[in-house]
Amino acid sequence: MTALDKLKFNNSFARLPEEFFSLVDPQPLENAHLASLNEDVVKLLELEGIDFSDPAQLAAFSAQELLPDMQPIAQCYAGHQFGQFVPRLGDGRAIMLGELETKNNGKWDLQIKGSGPTPYSRGSDGRAVLRSTIREYLCGEAMHHLGIPSSRALCIIGSDEEIYREQIEPGAMLLRVAPSHVRFGSFEYFYHSNHHDHIKTLADHVIESHYPEFMNADDHYVKLLAEVIQRTARMLAGWQTVGFSHGVMNTDNMSILGLTIDYGPYGFMEAYDPTYVCNHSDHQGRYAFNQQPSIGLFNLSCLAQSLLPLFHDDGQQAANLARAELECYQPAYVEEYSQLMRSKLGFATQRDEDQGIMQELLELMAADKVDYTILFRKLSRFSTIEEQYNAPLRDMFIQREVFDSWAVKYTRRLKHEPATDTQRATAMNKVNPKYILRNYMAEAAIRKAEDEKDYSEIDRLLELLRKPFDEQPENEQYAGLPPDWAQSISVSCSS
């Protein structure tokens, strides 16, 4: 018996009614080969005995030869896309191979992206290109190690197949993993098609699989909504405090588990700009950085509406229950965001002036276009004793006198903290990353992979992003400002 034969699949989603998904046959890529393997996810999935460099063993994870217990399906869902409801979407270029049960680490969806058309492809080829695959592969890992819940990926499968987007590009596959790929839009699909019995079936599946603590509660559906609200609020707060912009916060891209999923035209903000729009396809700025928290509430409202038939026979009573839970979102978000920002500023305690100090700094950073990540990392070196040590930080600002005024308030506030400057620096460096996935870094890896079939930069960045808070002196070149050529990088929905 080989290591592959020992894998155990328990495909609970595939046992739901046929309206939830379509059975599909994934299509392998031409001359598929392993481009990059995420060893951390190999361990997570307990796949250490598999030799991914062996084409025969890789075949099971690249849609070439399915294992007997795999059941390839494409999930069906709806969604609000840029505010407009689309009644039927679904996995247009992703196929769930199966749900892998591990001995110690739970159960994981194995979903392969770029495996050919499905009934939801809407005329598209169902393929993925190497460019977008590399971006998602790296960002899932970056977010995970920043402490923000996220889908991850096991590997990138390269190929010789040519895919046409705006131009001819190399095709690739991404084998991504998550405990579940159920979305807000999964519930919207059945609500708006008036299949309320399927809403219950899906909610019961989610609760049994992922929220078993609610199963015996009388109000378990309300508790489900409440928990998703809390998780989404925490996720959004995490995004905001690391400067992450998702780019396409449609309801079909929102996880029922509060995970960051479906990386496309994302971006980590560089020069601080609260109105930053990372997606060049978002012409109205709906998903601008500073709009993300409110869009989170809009999306949760769409989910809550879809769950109304489960709350109460009386429509008004059901609406009141949903509204009461939705009102918890803003306080939950503010509490989490405020706590994270206090930690970034080195405040272990809470005081009334904290919000003003934080807001004044952000406004100064926006006015002078100061790099968000670099500023907060350097802030850990702020001295409350020797003012001259703050010169490198001060020099990041054009309005130095305005910074000086802020620094006086900051110094006064830090005097109320029990920690020394050295102790505070240590604590701040654990929450303010030195390394983020800047667009130019992903672009450099993409160009090397596309032009030379050299995937080494992908693996180098993967290793870098696993330790975003460490100094890593050998990787210092990744900690500075982006090069001038990075200004020409544009990401859109095709990314």
C-alpha positions in Angstrom: 0.0 0.0 0.0 1.4 3.4 -1.0 1.0 6.7 0.9 -1.6 7.7 -1.7 -3.7 4.6 -0.9 -3.8 5.6 2.8 -5.5 8.9 2.2 -9.0 9.1 3.6 -11.7 11.2 1.9 -15.1 11.8 3.5 -17.0 14.0 1.0 -19.8 15.3 3.1 -20.7 18.2 0.8 -21.1 15.8 -2.1 -23.8 13.9 -0.1 -26.0 17.0 -0.1 -28.9 17.3 -2.6 -27.9 17.6 -6.3 -29.0 21.3 -6.3 -25.9 22.2 -4.3 -23.3 21.2 -6.9 -22.5 19.6 -10.2 -20.4 16.6 -10.8 -17.5 17.5 -13.1 -14.6 15.9 -14.8 -11.4 18.0 -14.3 -9.2 18.4 -17.3 -5.4 18.1 -16.8 -3.0 20.6 -18.3 -0.6 19.9 -21.1 2.8 18.7 -19.7 1.8 19.4 -16.1 4.7 19.7 -13.6 5.3 20.7 -10.1 6.2 24.4 -9.9 6.2 24.9 -6.2 5.3 22.9 -3.1 4.2 24.4 0.2 5.9 22.1 2.8 3.9 23.7 5.6 0.7 22.6 4.0 2.1 19.2 3.2 2.5 18.8 7.0 -0.9 20.3 7.7 -2.5 17.7 5.4 -0.2 14.9 6.7 1.1 14.2 3.2 4.7 13.7 4.2 4.9 10.2 2.6 4.0 11.5 -0.9 6.8 12.3 -3.4 5.3 15.2 -5.3 8.3 15.3 -7.6 7.2 11.9 -8.9 4.8 12.5 -11.8 2.9 9.3 -10.9 2.2 10.6 -7.4 1.6 14.2 -8.5 -1.0 13.0 -10.9 -3.6 12.6 -8.1 -3.3 16.3 -7.2 -3.1 17.7 -10.8 -6.4 16.3 -12.2 -4.6 13.6 -14.2 -5.5 10.5 -12.3 -8.1 10.8 -9.5 -7.9 8.7 -6.4 -10.8 6.3 -6.0 -12.5 8.2 -3.1 -12.2 11.6 -4.8 -15.5 13.1 -6.0 -14.9 16.1 -8.2 -17.7 18.7 -7.8 -18.2 22.3 -8.6 -20.3 24.2 -5.9 -23.3 26.3 -6.9 -23.9 29.7 -5.4 -25.1 33.2 -6.1 -23.8 36.6 -5.0 -23.8 40.3 -4.9 -21.1 41.4 -7.3 -20.2 45.1 -7.0 -23.6 45.6 -5.3 -25.7 43.9 -8.0 -27.3 40.5 -7.3 -26.4 37.7 -9.7 -28.8 34.8 -9.1 -26.5 32.0 -10.3 -22.7 31.9 -10.2 -20.8 28.9 -8.9 -17.3 27.5 -9.2 -16.4 28.5 -12.8 -12.8 27.4 -12.7 -12.5 25.6 -9.4 -13.3 22.0 -8.7 -13.4 20.3 -5.2 -11.5 17.0 -5.6 -12.7 15.8 -2.2 -12.6 16.4 1.6 -9.4 15.0 3.0 -9.6 13.7 6.6 -6.4 13.9 8.5 -5.5 12.0 11.7 -4.7 15.1 13.8 -5.5 18.2 11.8 -9.2 17.9 10.9 -10.8 17.8 7.5 -9.8 19.9 4.5 -11.4 20.7 1.2 -8.9 20.0 -1.6 -10.0 22.4 -4.4 -8.1 22.7 -7.7 -8.3 26.0 -9.5 -7.8 26.1 -13.2 -9.0 22.6 -14.0 -11.3 23.4 -16.9 -14.9 24.4 -17.5 -17.8 23.6 -15.2 -21.5 24.3 -15.7 -20.9 27.7 -14.0 -18.1 28.9 -16.2 -20.4 31.1 -18.2 -18.6 30.4 -21.5 -15.1 30.7 -20.1 -12.4 28.1 -20.4 -12.3 27.4 -16.7 -8.5 27.7 -16.7 -6.1 29.7 -14.5 -3.0 31.4 -15.6 0.4 31.2 -13.9 0.3 34.9 -13.0 -2.9 34.8 -10.9 -2.0 31.4 -9.5 1.4 32.7 -8.1 -0.4 35.7 -6.6 -3.0 33.7 -4.8 -0.4 31.0 -3.6 1.8 33.6 -2.0 -0.9 35.8 -0.5 -2.7 33.0 1.2 0.5 32.1 3.0 1.3 35.7 3.7 -2.0 36.3 5.4 -1.9 33.1 7.4 1.5 34.0 8.9 0.3 37.5 9.6 -2.3 35.9 11.8 -5.3 36.5 9.6 -7.5 33.5 8.8 -7.1 32.5 5.2 -7.4 29.7 2.7 -4.0 28.3 1.8 -2.5 26.3 -1.1 -0.6 23.0 -1.3 1.1 23.5 -4.6 1.3 25.2 -8.0 1.1 23.0 -11.0 2.8 24.6 -14.1 2.3 23.5 -17.7 3.1 24.1 -21.3 -0.5 25.0 -22.1 -1.2 28.5 -23.5 -4.2 30.4 -22.1 -5.6 33.5 -23.7 -6.6 36.4 -21.4 -5.6 39.9 -22.6 -2.7 38.1 -24.2 -1.3 34.5 -24.4 -0.1 33.4 -20.9 1.1 30.0 -19.5 -1.7 28.0 -17.9 -1.4 26.7 -14.3 -3.3 25.1 -11.5 -3.5 25.9 -7.8 -4.4 23.3 -5.3 -5.9 25.3 -2.5 -7.1 24.1 0.8 -9.6 25.3 3.4 -11.9 23.7 6.0 -14.8 24.8 3.8 -15.5 26.8 0.7 -19.1 27.6 1.6 -19.8 31.3 1.0 -22.4 33.9 1.9 -23.6 33.4 -1.7 -24.2 29.7 -1.1 -27.1 30.8 1.1 -28.2 33.6 -1.1 -28.6 31.1 -4.0 -31.3 29.2 -2.2 -33.0 32.2 -0.6 -33.5 34.1 -3.8 -34.6 30.9 -5.7 -37.2 30.3 -2.9 -35.7 27.0 -1.9 -35.9 27.5 1.9 -35.6 23.8 2.7 -32.2 23.9 1.1 -31.2 26.9 3.3 -31.9 24.7 6.3 -30.0 21.8 4.8 -27.0 24.0 4.1 -27.1 25.6 7.5 -27.3 22.2 9.2 -24.3 21.0 7.2 -22.3 24.0 8.2 -23.2 23.8 11.9 -22.5 20.1 12.1 -19.2 20.3 10.2 -17.8 23.6 11.6 -19.9 24.8 14.6 -20.9 21.7 16.4 -21.2 23.6 19.7 -24.4 25.1 18.4 -26.1 21.8 17.4 -28.2 21.4 20.5 -29.1 25.0 21.0 -32.7 26.1 20.5 -31.5 29.2 18.5 -28.7 27.5 16.7 -29.3 29.3 13.4 -29.2 32.7 15.1 -26.0 31.6 16.9 -24.6 30.7 13.5 -25.2 34.2 12.2 -23.8 35.7 15.4 -20.6 33.7 15.1 -20.1 34.6 11.4 -20.6 38.2 12.3 -17.9 38.1 15.0 -15.5 36.2 12.8 -16.0 38.6 9.8 -15.5 41.6 12.1 -12.2 40.2 13.4 -11.1 39.3 9.8 -11.8 42.8 8.5 -10.0 44.4 11.5 -7.0 42.3 10.7 -7.1 43.4 7.0 -7.2 47.0 8.0 -4.4 46.9 10.5 -1.9 45.2 8.1 -3.0 47.5 5.2 -4.6 44.7 3.1 -7.1 45.4 0.4 -9.1 42.5 -1.0 -10.3 44.1 -4.2 -13.4 42.0 -4.9 -15.5 41.8 -1.7 -18.5 40.3 -3.4 -20.7 38.1 -1.2 -19.7 35.1 -3.2 -16.1 35.8 -2.0 -17.0 35.9 1.7 -16.4 32.7 3.7 -18.9 31.3 6.2 -15.9 30.6 8.4 -14.5 34.1 8.4 -11.6 33.2 6.1 -10.0 35.4 3.6 -10.7 33.6 0.3 -10.6 34.1 -3.5 -7.5 36.3 -3.9 -7.6 38.2 -7.2 -6.8 41.9 -7.5 -5.6 42.3 -3.9 -2.9 44.7 -2.7 -1.0 45.5 0.5 -1.1 49.3 0.8 2.3 51.0 0.5 2.0 54.8 0.7 -0.8 55.2 3.2 -4.0 56.3 1.5 -7.3 55.4 3.1 -9.1 55.7 -0.3 -6.7 53.2 -1.9 -8.3 51.1 -4.6 -6.2 48.1 -5.5 -8.5 46.8 -8.2 -8.3 48.8 -11.5 -11.6 47.2 -12.5 -13.3 48.8 -9.5 -14.0 52.1 -11.3 -16.4 53.4 -8.6 -14.1 52.6 -5.7 -16.7 50.4 -4.0 -14.0 48.2 -2.5 -11.6 51.0 -1.5 -9.5 50.3 1.6 -11.6 52.6 3.8 -14.8 51.1 2.6 -14.0 47.5 3.5 -15.5 47.5 7.0 -18.8 48.9 5.8 -18.9 46.4 2.9 -18.4 43.7 5.4 -21.6 44.8 7.1 -23.4 45.0 3.8 -22.4 41.4 2.9 -23.4 40.2 6.4 -26.8 41.8 5.9 -27.2 39.8 2.6 -26.3 36.6 4.6 -28.7 37.5 7.4 -31.5 38.1 4.9 -30.9 34.6 3.4 -31.1 33.0 6.9 -34.4 34.7 7.8 -36.6 31.7 7.0 -34.8 29.7 9.7 -35.2 32.3 12.5 -38.9 32.5 13.1 -42.2 31.8 11.5 -43.2 35.4 11.9 -41.3 37.5 9.3 -41.1 40.6 11.5 -39.8 38.7 14.4 -37.2 37.0 12.2 -36.1 40.4 10.9 -35.8 41.7 14.4 -33.6 38.8 15.4 -31.3 39.4 12.4 -31.1 43.1 13.0 -30.2 42.6 16.6 -27.2 40.4 15.6 -26.1 42.8 12.8 -26.0 45.6 15.3 -23.2 43.7 17.1 -20.9 43.9 14.0 -19.7 47.5 14.4 -18.9 47.3 18.1 -17.1 44.0 17.5 -15.1 45.5 14.6 -14.2 48.6 16.5 -13.1 46.7 19.6 -10.9 44.4 17.6 -9.4 47.1 15.4 -8.8 49.4 18.3 -7.0 46.6 20.2 -4.8 45.7 17.2 -3.9 49.4 16.6 -3.1 50.0 20.2 -0.7 47.0 20.0 0.8 48.5 16.8 1.4 51.7 18.7 2.9 50.0 21.7 0.0 50.6 24.1 -0.5 47.7 26.4 -3.1 49.6 28.3 -6.1 51.6 27.2 -6.6 55.4 27.7 -9.0 58.0 26.4 -6.5 59.7 24.2 -5.5 56.6 22.2 -8.0 57.1 19.4 -6.9 60.7 18.8 -3.2 59.8 18.8 -3.8 57.0 16.3 -6.0 59.0 14.0 -3.7 62.0 14.0 -0.8 59.7 13.0 -2.8 58.2 10.1 -3.8 61.6 8.9 -0.2 62.7 8.9 0.8 59.6 7.1 -1.9 60.1 4.4 -0.9 63.7 3.9 2.8 62.8 3.4 2.2 59.5 1.6 4.3 57.6 4.2 4.8 53.9 3.7 2.3 52.1 6.0 4.4 49.0 6.8 7.7 50.7 7.1 6.4 53.4 9.4 4.9 51.1 11.9 7.9 48.9 12.0 10.2 51.9 12.6 7.9 53.2 15.2 9.1 50.4 17.5 12.5 52.3 17.7 10.8 55.5 19.0 12.7 56.8 22.0 11.0 58.5 24.8 14.4 59.5 26.3 16.7 60.5 23.5 14.9 62.6 20.9 17.7 62.5 18.4 17.2 58.7 18.0 13.8 59.5 16.4 15.4 61.3 13.4 15.1 58.4 10.9 11.4 58.2 11.8 11.0 61.9 11.6 12.6 62.0 8.2 9.9 59.9 6.7 7.6 62.9 6.9 7.6 66.1 4.8 5.8 68.0 7.5 8.4 67.4 10.2 7.1 70.1 12.5 3.7 68.4 12.5 5.3 65.1 13.2 7.2 66.7 16.1 3.9 67.9 17.6 2.5 64.4 17.3 5.7 62.9 18.8 5.3 65.1 22.0 1.8 63.6 22.5 3.0 60.1 21.7 5.9 60.4 24.2 3.5 61.7 26.9 1.2 58.8 26.3 4.0 56.2 26.4 5.1 57.5 29.8 1.9 55.9 31.1 3.0 52.5 29.9 4.9 50.2 32.4 7.3 48.9 29.7 10.7 50.3 28.9 11.5 51.4 25.4 13.3 48.2 24.8 10.5 46.0 26.1 8.0 48.0 24.0 10.1 47.6 20.9 10.1 43.8 21.4 6.3 43.7 21.7 5.7 46.0 18.8 7.9 44.0 16.5 5.7 41.0 17.1 2.6 42.8 15.7 4.2 45.1 13.1 5.5 43.0 10.2 8.7 43.9 8.5 7.8 42.0 5.4 4.6 42.0 3.5 3.8 40.7 0.0 4.2 43.9 -2.1 3.0 43.7 -5.7 6.4 44.1 -7.1 7.7 41.1 -5.2 4.9 38.9 -6.7 5.5 40.4 -10.1 9.2 39.6 -10.0 8.4 36.0 -9.2 5.8 35.9 -12.0 8.2 37.3 -14.6 10.9 34.8 -13.7 8.5 31.9 -13.8 6.9 33.0 -17.1 10.1 34.0 -18.9 12.5 31.4 -17.7 10.4 28.6 -16.1 12.4 29.5 -13.0 10.2 29.1 -9.9 12.9 29.8 -7.4 11.7 33.3 -6.5 8.3 31.8 -5.6 9.9 29.5 -3.1 12.2 32.3 -1.8 9.2 34.5 -1.1 7.2 31.7 0.4 10.0 31.3 3.0 10.3 35.0 3.6 6.5 35.4 4.2 6.5 32.6 6.7 8.4 34.9 9.1 7.0 38.4 8.5 7.9 39.7 12.0 11.5 38.4 12.0 14.5 40.6 11.0 15.9 38.2 8.4 19.0 40.2 7.5 19.6 38.1 4.5 16.4 39.4 3.0 16.7 43.0 3.9 16.2 44.0 0.2 12.5 43.0 0.6 11.9 45.4 3.5 12.4 48.7 1.8 10.3 50.9 -0.5 9.2 49.4 -3.8 11.4 50.1 -6.9 10.3 52.8 -9.3 9.2 50.3 -11.9 6.6 49.0 -9.5 4.4 52.0 -10.2 3.5 50.5 -13.6 2.0 47.4 -12.0 -1.8 47.2 -12.5 -4.0 44.5 -11.1 -7.6 43.9 -12.1 -10.3 41.3 -12.0 -8.2 39.3 -14.5 -5.5 39.1 -11.9 
